[in-house]
Amino acid sequence: MPDTTNSPLVSILIPLYNAEKYIGDLLEWCIRQPYKNIEVVVVDDHSTDNSFAIAKRYENDRIHVLTNPKKGSQSARNYAFEHSTGQYVKFHDADDYGSDNLILKQVERMLKDGDENAIVFSSRHTMEDYGSFGNNKQYNDRDFDDPIDYLYTAYRTFSFHCPHCFLLNRQTVEKVGGWKEDVMILQDSHFFTKAVEQASKMLYVDEEYAIWRIFNDNQHIHCRTTEKMRNGIHTICDMANTLLRHRDDQETRQMLSDFIGQYVYRDIRSFRPILSYLDSVCKRNGLEWTKIKSPRLGFLYSTVGWEQTTMIIQYWKKFKIQYLHIKD
């Protein structure tokens, strides 16, 4: 096993909220990393369960447990970053973890081929709450000399990595200005769109992976209030305009229209009451969105309309996943 004690310090930054079932597993994963020069900063976001107490049991000279002075996962991440000192940074959700050599191999790739503006990333595997474990290889799991190409692939194919897939240089986070704390949904996609925009290259580590837990019970479904969905529309437009700053042509605009349409399609129950608001905000930003339709359901579309048909499709998908454990 290599001696990594004198290698660059890696800060693992963890916002913690009501994850008492998982935070111990994550901190044990951090402890057993073969890459030893790490610090862990856990920021509890006012948990109402035993998460904070469990995390405090692990506190030592390398694991620091703090309390968020404000409220919200983005402010917790920013507070953790402010209290970290690592040259490299990993943002990590409290209920996820990764393969045992993830940090070691990512740092090795950074030192070998990266520079002060590079981002290293790995694929994600998913762990379903009913026990299924899968390798979710994505279209952008490869090197990119131009980081904007990585973003275009992500938006075109809906291939977004989870936060702990990435190893960032500290100065990349500083250039972005941290996590935007007024973003209510799509926080990960928004932050990493801005981070990748600042990168010099994207370096992929194939042999290691992040593990992302997927929950299908109502306790883990985010509250999709009208306020949050309206906020999300502005976030989507901000993300789209980031790409348009680099390539503003018909192909890009069609790709973004398809992306927005796919996002609406996947959460039509929440978007349905505010579709007119979506139209108006997109129009102000010079954007459109594509209504996703299935040729196999043409009769249903023509009979009850696009919105109702999409609702039926999404209810059926949710039923298959939650009760039949069948994924598309």
ZIHU-V413806 format. One record per helix or strand. SS is the DSSP state (H for helix, E for strand). FROM is the first residue (numbers start at 1). TO is the last residue. Records with the same first field share a line. If there is no record, write none. Layout:
# ZIHU-V413806
SS = FROM-TO ; FROM-TO
This chain:
# ZIHU-V413806
E = 10-16 ; 38-44 ; 63-67 ; 88-91 ; 97-98 ; 119-128 ; 133-136 ; 144-144 ; 166-169 ; 202-214
H = 23-31 ; 51-57 ; 73-82 ; 102-113 ; 147-157 ; 163-165 ; 170-176 ; 187-198 ; 218-220 ; 226-244 ; 250-266 ; 268-284 ; 295-304 ; 306-324
